Structures are given as C-alpha cells and as structure tokens.
Amino acid sequence: MENNIIYQKSLAFSKLLLDLIKDLDSPAYRHIFFQLKKSGTAIGASIAEAESGQSMVDFINKMKIADKEANETVYWLKLLEQDFPQITNRLEEPITDIKRLLRSILITSTKRLKEKKASR
C-alpha cells in the first residue's frame, strides 16, 4: 500500500490528528475529541479494507464508508474551529485533499462498474 496515495494521505492525516489532540484534556470537549479521533482514523481503516475488497462493489462500498467518515470528521472539526484553531487549521487542507481524492475514486470506480455491467 506504499504506492497508494489515498492510503498514505489518510495515514498521515490520522497520525497528525492523533498528535494534535493527544495532550488536550478539556472535559467540555472530551466527547468531541473522542468522536474526532474515531472518525478521523476510520477513514484510513476503511481505505485499507477497500484495498482487499472481494469485488468492485465491495471496494466502492468501503470507499463510501471512508467518505462518510471524512464527512463526519469535517463536522467535528467545524465544532472545534472557534476554540481550537491550532487543530482545525492544520487539519483543514489534508482532510479537504482526502475528500477530493475519495470523490474522484468513487466517481471513477462507479463509472467502471457501470461500464462492466453494460458490456455483459
């Protein structure tokens, strides 16, 4: 998976995310940090699962899950942006890049699947 750009970017994002929030202990935001950590690291895990998908449909479904996790991550970041700009500013560009790549992969994969079905 070392040549897989989306996997590498999601792994780097997860590491950066964990590094940025590891020392934060704010009772008022504990739940949000937990959810952010959960969704932010699930992106890469879903991408890793997609790589060993049993079929194109399975691959697409796993990538859709990664996209959903990315959307959830953006939501949690939006909740934190006012009080924790040092976190959200560092994560905004990488998550936007990951979402753009996921959208492109999903569009291309769905198109290929439809073409394959049509050629049968």
DSSP file (Angstrom, degrees, kcal/mol; ACC not computed):
  #  RESIDUE AA STRUCTURE BP1 BP2  ACC     N-H-->O    O-->H-N    N-H-->O    O-->H-N    TCO  KAPPA ALPHA  PHI   PSI    X-CA   Y-CA   Z-CA
    1    1 A M    >         0   0    0      0, 0.0     3,-1.3     0, 0.0     7,-0.2   0.000 360.0 360.0 360.0   4.0    0.0    0.0    0.0
    2    2 A E  T 3   +     0   0    0      1,-0.3     6,-0.0     5,-0.1     0, 0.0   0.738 360.0  49.3 -69.8 -19.1    3.0    2.3    0.0
    3    3 A N  T 3  S+     0   0    0      5,-0.0     2,-0.9     4,-0.0    -1,-0.3   0.420  85.8 103.3 -94.0   0.6    2.2    3.4   -3.6
    4    4 A N    <>  -     0   0    0     -3,-1.3     4,-2.5     1,-0.2     5,-0.2  -0.749  55.3-165.6 -89.0 106.4   -1.4    4.1   -2.8
    5    5 A I  H  > S+     0   0    0     -2,-0.9     4,-2.7     1,-0.2     5,-0.2   0.902  85.6  48.8 -62.0 -46.1   -1.7    7.9   -2.5
    6    6 A I  H  > S+     0   0    0      1,-0.2     4,-2.2     2,-0.2    -1,-0.2   0.884 112.8  49.0 -65.1 -37.6   -5.1    8.0   -0.7
    7    7 A Y  H  > S+     0   0    0      2,-0.2     4,-2.3     1,-0.2    -1,-0.2   0.940 112.5  47.5 -64.4 -46.9   -4.0    5.4    1.8
    8    8 A Q  H  X S+     0   0    0     -4,-2.5     4,-2.4    -7,-0.2    -2,-0.2   0.899 113.2  48.4 -62.4 -41.7   -0.7    7.3    2.5
    9    9 A K  H  X S+     0   0    0     -4,-2.7     4,-2.3     2,-0.2    -1,-0.2   0.890 112.4  48.1 -66.8 -39.3   -2.6   10.6    2.9
   10   10 A S  H  X S+     0   0    0     -4,-2.2     4,-2.3    -5,-0.2    34,-0.3   0.870 111.9  50.0 -70.6 -34.8   -5.2    9.1    5.2
   11   11 A L  H  X S+     0   0    0     -4,-2.3     4,-2.3     2,-0.2    -2,-0.2   0.928 111.9  47.3 -66.2 -45.6   -2.5    7.5    7.3
   12   12 A A  H  X S+     0   0    0     -4,-2.4     4,-2.4     1,-0.2    -2,-0.2   0.893 111.6  52.1 -62.2 -39.8   -0.6   10.8    7.5
   13   13 A F  H  X S+     0   0    0     -4,-2.3     4,-3.0     2,-0.2    -2,-0.2   0.933 109.1  49.4 -61.4 -46.6   -3.8   12.6    8.5
   14   14 A S  H  X S+     0   0    0     -4,-2.3     4,-2.7     1,-0.2     5,-0.2   0.916 111.8  48.3 -59.9 -44.2   -4.5   10.1   11.2
   15   15 A K  H  X S+     0   0    0     -4,-2.3     4,-2.2     2,-0.2    -1,-0.2   0.914 113.7  46.7 -63.5 -43.0   -1.0   10.5   12.7
   16   16 A L  H  X S+     0   0    0     -4,-2.4     4,-2.5     2,-0.2    -2,-0.2   0.929 112.4  50.7 -64.0 -45.8   -1.3   14.3   12.6
   17   17 A L  H  X S+     0   0    0     -4,-3.0     4,-1.8     1,-0.2    -2,-0.2   0.943 111.8  46.4 -56.7 -51.0   -4.7   14.2   14.1
   18   18 A L  H  X S+     0   0    0     -4,-2.7     4,-1.1     1,-0.2    -1,-0.2   0.886 112.9  50.5 -61.7 -39.2   -3.6   12.0   17.0
   19   19 A D  H  < S+     0   0    0     -4,-2.2     4,-0.4    -5,-0.2    -1,-0.2   0.898 110.2  49.7 -64.9 -40.8   -0.5   14.1   17.6
   20   20 A L  H  < S+     0   0    0     -4,-2.5    -1,-0.2     1,-0.2    -2,-0.2   0.804 120.3  33.5 -71.1 -29.7   -2.5   17.3   17.7
   21   21 A I  H >< S+     0   0    0     -4,-1.8     3,-1.2    -5,-0.2    -1,-0.2   0.484  89.1  96.5-106.1  -1.6   -5.1   16.1   20.2
   22   22 A K  T 3< S+     0   0    0     -4,-1.1    -1,-0.1     1,-0.3    -2,-0.1   0.830  92.0  37.6 -61.0 -34.2   -3.1   13.8   22.3
   23   23 A D  T 3  S+     0   0    0     -4,-0.4     2,-0.5    -3,-0.2    -1,-0.3   0.412  90.1 108.9 -99.3   2.4   -2.4   16.3   25.1
   24   24 A L    <   +     0   0    0     -3,-1.2     2,-0.3     1,-0.0    -3,-0.0  -0.674  36.5 171.4 -84.0 127.0   -5.7   18.0   25.1
   25   25 A D        +     0   0    0     -2,-0.5     3,-0.1     8,-0.0    -1,-0.0  -0.735  13.1 150.0-136.3  86.1   -7.8   17.3   28.1
   26   26 A S    >>  -     0   0    0     -2,-0.3     3,-1.7     1,-0.1     4,-0.9  -0.953  34.9-153.8-119.8 110.0  -10.9   19.5   28.2
   27   27 A P  G >4 S+     0   0    0      0, 0.0     3,-0.6     0, 0.0     4,-0.4   0.844  95.7  56.7 -52.8 -35.9  -13.9   17.9   29.9
   28   28 A A  G 34 S+     0   0    0      1,-0.2     4,-0.2     2,-0.1     3,-0.1   0.775 118.1  32.6 -67.7 -24.8  -16.3   20.1   27.8
   29   29 A Y  G <> S+     0   0    0     -3,-1.7     4,-2.8     1,-0.1     5,-0.3   0.330  85.2 106.2-113.0   5.3  -14.8   18.8   24.6
   30   30 A R  H <X S+     0   0    0     -4,-0.9     4,-2.3    -3,-0.6     5,-0.2   0.901  82.8  48.1 -55.2 -45.5  -13.9   15.2   25.6
   31   31 A H  H  > S+     0   0    0     -4,-0.4     4,-2.5     1,-0.2    -1,-0.2   0.904 112.2  49.2 -63.1 -41.6  -16.7   13.7   23.6
   32   32 A I  H  > S+     0   0    0      2,-0.2     4,-2.9     1,-0.2    -2,-0.2   0.911 110.6  50.0 -66.0 -42.0  -15.9   15.7   20.5
   33   33 A F  H  X S+     0   0    0     -4,-2.8     4,-2.6     2,-0.2    -1,-0.2   0.906 111.3  49.9 -61.8 -40.9  -12.2   14.7   20.7
   34   34 A F  H  X S+     0   0    0     -4,-2.3     4,-2.5    -5,-0.3    -2,-0.2   0.941 113.5  44.7 -61.7 -47.8  -13.2   11.1   21.0
   35   35 A Q  H  X S+     0   0    0     -4,-2.5     4,-2.9     2,-0.2     5,-0.3   0.893 113.3  51.1 -65.1 -40.0  -15.6   11.3   18.0
   36   36 A L  H  X S+     0   0    0     -4,-2.9     4,-2.7     2,-0.2     5,-0.3   0.925 111.7  47.0 -62.5 -45.2  -13.0   13.2   16.0
   37   37 A K  H  X S+     0   0    0     -4,-2.6     4,-1.8    -5,-0.2    -2,-0.2   0.913 114.1  48.8 -62.0 -42.5  -10.3   10.6   16.8
   38   38 A K  H  X S+     0   0    0     -4,-2.5     4,-1.3    -5,-0.2    -2,-0.2   0.951 118.6  36.2 -64.5 -51.5  -12.7    7.8   15.9
   39   39 A S  H  X S+     0   0    0     -4,-2.9     4,-1.0     1,-0.2    -2,-0.2   0.890 115.5  55.2 -71.8 -38.0  -13.9    9.2   12.6
   40   40 A G  H  X S+     0   0    0     -4,-2.7     4,-0.5    -5,-0.3    -1,-0.2   0.853 114.0  39.4 -65.3 -35.2  -10.6   10.6   11.6
   41   41 A T  H  X S+     0   0    0     -4,-1.8     4,-1.4    -5,-0.3    -1,-0.2   0.713 105.9  66.4 -86.2 -20.7   -8.7    7.3   12.0
   42   42 A A  H  X S+     0   0    0     -4,-1.3     4,-2.4    -5,-0.2     5,-0.2   0.742  88.0  70.1 -70.7 -22.1  -11.6    5.3   10.5
   43   43 A I  H  X S+     0   0    0     -4,-1.0     4,-1.9     1,-0.2    -1,-0.2   0.975 104.2  39.0 -57.7 -55.6  -11.0    7.0    7.1
   44   44 A G  H  X S+     0   0    0     -4,-0.5     4,-2.6   -34,-0.3    -1,-0.2   0.857 113.1  56.2 -64.6 -36.4   -7.7    5.2    6.6
   45   45 A A  H  X S+     0   0    0     -4,-1.4     4,-2.1     1,-0.2    -1,-0.2   0.906 108.8  47.1 -63.4 -40.4   -9.0    1.9    8.1
   46   46 A S  H  X S+     0   0    0     -4,-2.4     4,-2.2     2,-0.2    -1,-0.2   0.877 111.3  51.3 -67.9 -37.5  -11.9    1.9    5.6
   47   47 A I  H  X S+     0   0    0     -4,-1.9     4,-1.6    -5,-0.2    -2,-0.2   0.910 109.2  50.9 -64.7 -41.7   -9.5    2.6    2.7
   48   48 A A  H  X S+     0   0    0     -4,-2.6     4,-0.6     1,-0.2    -2,-0.2   0.901 110.7  49.1 -62.4 -40.6   -7.2   -0.3    3.8
   49   49 A E  H >< S+     0   0    0     -4,-2.1     3,-1.1     1,-0.2    -1,-0.2   0.895 106.6  56.5 -64.0 -39.9  -10.3   -2.6    3.9
   50   50 A A  H >< S+     0   0    0     -4,-2.2     3,-2.1     1,-0.3    -1,-0.2   0.857  96.3  64.8 -60.8 -35.4  -11.3   -1.4    0.4
   51   51 A E  H 3< S+     0   0    0     -4,-1.6    -1,-0.3     1,-0.3    -2,-0.2   0.792 108.2  39.9 -60.5 -27.8   -7.9   -2.4   -0.9
   52   52 A S  T << S+     0   0    0     -3,-1.1    -1,-0.3    -4,-0.6    -2,-0.2   0.009  86.9 151.0-109.7  28.7   -8.7   -6.0   -0.2
   53   53 A G    <   -     0   0    0     -3,-2.1    -3,-0.1     1,-0.1     3,-0.1  -0.226  49.9-133.4 -58.6 148.4  -12.3   -5.8   -1.3
   54   54 A Q  S    S-     0   0    0      1,-0.1     2,-0.3     2,-0.0    -1,-0.1   0.660  83.2  -2.7 -79.7 -16.4  -13.8   -9.0   -2.6
   55   55 A S  S  > S-     0   0    0      1,-0.1     4,-2.5     0, 0.0     5,-0.1  -0.946  81.2 -92.0-160.1 174.3  -15.3   -7.2   -5.6
   56   56 A M  H  > S+     0   0    0     -2,-0.3     4,-2.6     2,-0.2     5,-0.2   0.880 126.0  53.4 -64.2 -37.6  -15.7   -3.8   -7.2
   57   57 A V  H  > S+     0   0    0      2,-0.2     4,-2.5     1,-0.2    -1,-0.2   0.922 109.8  47.5 -63.0 -43.8  -19.0   -3.4   -5.4
   58   58 A D  H  > S+     0   0    0      2,-0.2     4,-2.4     1,-0.2    -2,-0.2   0.916 111.5  51.2 -62.9 -43.9  -17.2   -4.2   -2.1
   59   59 A F  H  X S+     0   0    0     -4,-2.5     4,-2.2     1,-0.2    -2,-0.2   0.931 111.4  47.4 -57.5 -48.1  -14.4   -1.8   -2.9
   60   60 A I  H  X S+     0   0    0     -4,-2.6     4,-2.3     1,-0.2    -2,-0.2   0.910 110.9  51.6 -62.9 -43.0  -16.9    1.0   -3.7
   61   61 A N  H  X S+     0   0    0     -4,-2.5     4,-1.8     1,-0.2    -1,-0.2   0.910 110.7  47.7 -61.6 -42.3  -18.9    0.4   -0.5
   62   62 A K  H  X S+     0   0    0     -4,-2.4     4,-2.1     1,-0.2    -1,-0.2   0.887 111.6  50.3 -66.9 -38.1  -15.8    0.6    1.6
   63   63 A M  H  X S+     0   0    0     -4,-2.2     4,-2.2     2,-0.2    -1,-0.2   0.854 107.5  54.3 -68.4 -33.4  -14.7    3.8   -0.1
   64   64 A K  H  X S+     0   0    0     -4,-2.3     4,-2.4     2,-0.2    -1,-0.2   0.889 107.2  51.0 -64.8 -38.1  -18.2    5.2    0.5
   65   65 A I  H  X S+     0   0    0     -4,-1.8     4,-2.5     2,-0.2    -2,-0.2   0.920 108.7  51.1 -64.0 -42.8  -17.7    4.4    4.2
   66   66 A A  H  X S+     0   0    0     -4,-2.1     4,-2.1     1,-0.2    -2,-0.2   0.904 110.0  50.3 -59.6 -41.0  -14.4    6.2    4.1
   67   67 A D  H  X S+     0   0    0     -4,-2.2     4,-2.4     2,-0.2    -2,-0.2   0.902 109.5  50.4 -64.4 -41.6  -16.1    9.2    2.5
   68   68 A K  H  X S+     0   0    0     -4,-2.4     4,-2.4     1,-0.2    -2,-0.2   0.909 110.2  50.0 -62.4 -41.6  -18.8    9.2    5.2
   69   69 A E  H  X S+     0   0    0     -4,-2.5     4,-2.4     2,-0.2    -1,-0.2   0.881 109.5  51.7 -64.8 -37.5  -16.1    9.1    7.9
   70   70 A A  H  X S+     0   0    0     -4,-2.1     4,-2.1     2,-0.2    -2,-0.2   0.911 109.4  49.8 -64.5 -41.9  -14.3   12.0    6.2
   71   71 A N  H  X S+     0   0    0     -4,-2.4     4,-1.8     1,-0.2    -2,-0.2   0.908 111.2  48.9 -63.1 -41.4  -17.6   14.0    6.2
   72   72 A E  H  X S+     0   0    0     -4,-2.4     4,-2.2     1,-0.2    -2,-0.2   0.903 108.5  54.1 -64.1 -40.3  -18.1   13.2    9.9
   73   73 A T  H  X S+     0   0    0     -4,-2.4     4,-2.3     1,-0.2    -2,-0.2   0.907 106.3  51.8 -60.1 -42.8  -14.6   14.3   10.6
   74   74 A V  H  X S+     0   0    0     -4,-2.1     4,-2.3     1,-0.2    -1,-0.2   0.898 107.3  54.2 -60.5 -40.3  -15.2   17.7    8.9
   75   75 A Y  H  X S+     0   0    0     -4,-1.8     4,-1.7     2,-0.2    -2,-0.2   0.942 109.5  45.7 -58.9 -49.2  -18.3   18.1   11.1
   76   76 A W  H  X S+     0   0    0     -4,-2.2     4,-1.2     1,-0.2    -1,-0.2   0.882 111.3  53.1 -64.6 -37.3  -16.3   17.6   14.3
   77   77 A L  H  X S+     0   0    0     -4,-2.3     4,-1.3     1,-0.2     3,-0.3   0.892 105.0  55.0 -63.8 -38.5  -13.6   19.9   13.1
   78   78 A K  H  < S+     0   0    0     -4,-2.3     4,-0.4     1,-0.2     3,-0.3   0.885 105.6  52.9 -61.1 -38.3  -16.2   22.6   12.4
   79   79 A L  H  < S+     0   0    0     -4,-1.7     4,-0.3     1,-0.2    -1,-0.2   0.797 115.4  41.1 -66.3 -27.6  -17.4   22.3   16.1
   80   80 A L  H  X S+     0   0    0     -4,-1.2     4,-2.9    -3,-0.3     3,-0.2   0.605  87.4  94.0 -93.9 -13.6  -13.8   22.8   17.3
   81   81 A E  T  < S+     0   0    0     -4,-1.3    -1,-0.1    -3,-0.3    -2,-0.1   0.786  85.7  47.1 -59.7 -32.4  -12.7   25.6   14.9
   82   82 A Q  T  4 S+     0   0    0     -4,-0.4    -1,-0.2    -3,-0.2    -2,-0.1   0.923 123.7  30.0 -75.1 -43.3  -13.5   28.5   17.1
   83   83 A D  T  4 S+     0   0    0     -4,-0.3    -2,-0.2    -3,-0.2    -1,-0.2   0.672 131.1  33.3 -91.8 -18.0  -11.9   27.2   20.3
   84   84 A F    >X  +     0   0    0     -4,-2.9     4,-2.0    -7,-0.1     3,-1.4  -0.410  61.9 151.4-135.1  59.5   -9.1   25.1   18.8
   85   85 A P  H 3> S+     0   0    0      0, 0.0     4,-2.6     0, 0.0     5,-0.3   0.783  70.4  68.1 -63.9 -25.4   -8.0   26.8   15.6
   86   86 A Q  H 34 S+     0   0    0      2,-0.2     4,-0.5     1,-0.2    -5,-0.1   0.801 108.8  37.9 -63.5 -27.1   -4.5   25.4   16.1
   87   87 A I  H <> S+     0   0    0     -3,-1.4     4,-1.5    -7,-0.2     3,-0.3   0.917 118.3  45.3 -85.2 -53.4   -6.0   22.0   15.4
   88   88 A T  H  X S+     0   0    0     -4,-2.0     4,-1.6     1,-0.2    -2,-0.2   0.855 109.8  55.1 -65.2 -35.6   -8.5   22.8   12.7
   89   89 A N  H  X S+     0   0    0     -4,-2.6     4,-0.5     1,-0.2    -1,-0.2   0.870 110.5  46.2 -65.1 -35.6   -6.1   25.0   10.7
   90   90 A R  H  4 S+     0   0    0     -4,-0.5    -1,-0.2    -3,-0.3    -2,-0.2   0.757 118.6  41.3 -76.9 -25.0   -3.6   22.1   10.5
   91   91 A L  H  X S+     0   0    0     -4,-1.5     4,-2.1     2,-0.1     5,-0.3   0.604  93.9  81.3 -99.5 -13.1   -6.2   19.5    9.5
   92   92 A E  H  X S+     0   0    0     -4,-1.6     4,-2.0    -5,-0.2     5,-0.2   0.938  94.1  43.6 -62.1 -50.5   -8.3   21.5    7.1
   93   93 A E  H  X S+     0   0    0     -4,-0.5     4,-2.3     1,-0.2    -1,-0.2   0.934 114.7  48.0 -65.3 -46.7   -6.1   21.1    4.0
   94   94 A P  H  > S+     0   0    0      0, 0.0     4,-2.3     0, 0.0    -1,-0.2   0.905 113.2  47.2 -63.4 -38.5   -5.4   17.4    4.4
   95   95 A I  H  X S+     0   0    0     -4,-2.1     4,-2.5     2,-0.2    -2,-0.2   0.876 111.6  51.3 -70.9 -33.8   -9.0   16.4    5.0
   96   96 A T  H  X S+     0   0    0     -4,-2.0     4,-2.1    -5,-0.3    -1,-0.2   0.907 111.0  48.7 -64.9 -40.9  -10.1   18.5    2.0
   97   97 A D  H  X S+     0   0    0     -4,-2.3     4,-2.3     2,-0.2    -2,-0.2   0.910 111.6  49.1 -64.9 -43.3   -7.5   16.8   -0.1
   98   98 A I  H  X S+     0   0    0     -4,-2.3     4,-2.7     1,-0.2    -2,-0.2   0.922 110.9  49.8 -62.9 -44.9   -8.6   13.3    1.1
   99   99 A K  H  X S+     0   0    0     -4,-2.5     4,-2.4     1,-0.2    -1,-0.2   0.897 110.1  51.0 -61.9 -40.5  -12.3   14.1    0.4
  100  100 A R  H  X S+     0   0    0     -4,-2.1     4,-2.1     2,-0.2    -1,-0.2   0.922 112.3  46.2 -62.9 -44.6  -11.4   15.3   -3.1
  101  101 A L  H  X S+     0   0    0     -4,-2.3     4,-2.7     2,-0.2    -2,-0.2   0.908 111.6  51.5 -65.1 -42.3   -9.5   12.1   -3.8
  102  102 A L  H  X S+     0   0    0     -4,-2.7     4,-2.7     2,-0.2     5,-0.2   0.924 109.5  50.1 -60.9 -44.3  -12.3    9.9   -2.3
  103  103 A R  H  X S+     0   0    0     -4,-2.4     4,-2.5     1,-0.2    -1,-0.2   0.924 112.0  48.1 -59.6 -44.4  -14.8   11.6   -4.5
  104  104 A S  H  X S+     0   0    0     -4,-2.1     4,-2.5     2,-0.2     5,-0.2   0.915 112.1  48.7 -63.2 -43.9  -12.7   11.1   -7.6
  105  105 A I  H  X S+     0   0    0     -4,-2.7     4,-2.8     1,-0.2     5,-0.2   0.912 112.6  48.7 -62.5 -43.1  -12.1    7.4   -6.8
  106  106 A L  H  X S+     0   0    0     -4,-2.7     4,-2.4    -5,-0.2     5,-0.2   0.905 111.9  48.1 -66.2 -41.7  -15.8    6.9   -6.2
  107  107 A I  H  X S+     0   0    0     -4,-2.5     4,-2.1    -5,-0.2    -2,-0.2   0.947 116.2  43.5 -62.6 -48.5  -16.8    8.6   -9.5
  108  108 A T  H  X S+     0   0    0     -4,-2.5     4,-2.4     2,-0.2    -2,-0.2   0.919 115.8  47.4 -64.4 -45.0  -14.2    6.6  -11.5
  109  109 A S  H  X S+     0   0    0     -4,-2.8     4,-2.3    -5,-0.2    -1,-0.2   0.902 112.2  49.0 -66.4 -41.2  -15.0    3.3   -9.8
  110  110 A T  H  X S+     0   0    0     -4,-2.4     4,-2.2    -5,-0.2    -1,-0.2   0.898 111.4  50.5 -64.6 -40.0  -18.8    3.6  -10.1
  111  111 A K  H  X S+     0   0    0     -4,-2.1     4,-2.5    -5,-0.2    -2,-0.2   0.926 110.9  48.5 -63.0 -45.4  -18.3    4.5  -13.8
  112  112 A R  H  X S+     0   0    0     -4,-2.4     4,-2.4     1,-0.2    -2,-0.2   0.885 110.4  51.6 -62.9 -38.8  -16.1    1.4  -14.4
  113  113 A L  H  X S+     0   0    0     -4,-2.3     4,-2.3     2,-0.2    -1,-0.2   0.920 110.6  47.7 -65.0 -42.9  -18.6   -0.8  -12.6
  114  114 A K  H  X S+     0   0    0     -4,-2.2     4,-2.3     2,-0.2    -2,-0.2   0.906 112.2  50.0 -64.1 -41.6  -21.5    0.5  -14.8
  115  115 A E  H  X S+     0   0    0     -4,-2.5     4,-1.6     2,-0.2    -1,-0.2   0.899 110.4  50.5 -62.5 -40.5  -19.4    0.0  -18.0
  116  116 A K  H  < S+     0   0    0     -4,-2.4     4,-0.4     1,-0.2    -2,-0.2   0.908 112.2  46.5 -64.6 -42.7  -18.6   -3.5  -16.9
  117  117 A K  H >< S+     0   0    0     -4,-2.3     3,-0.8     1,-0.2    -2,-0.2   0.871 111.5  52.1 -66.0 -37.5  -22.2   -4.3  -16.3
  118  118 A A  H 3< S+     0   0    0     -4,-2.3    -1,-0.2     1,-0.2    -2,-0.2   0.788 104.3  56.8 -70.2 -28.4  -23.3   -2.7  -19.6
  119  119 A S  T 3<        0   0    0     -4,-1.6    -1,-0.2     1,-0.2    -2,-0.2   0.535 360.0 360.0 -83.8  -4.7  -20.7   -4.8  -21.6
  120  120 A R    <         0   0    0     -3,-0.8    -1,-0.2    -4,-0.4    -2,-0.1   0.483 360.0 360.0 -75.8 360.0  -22.1   -8.1  -20.3
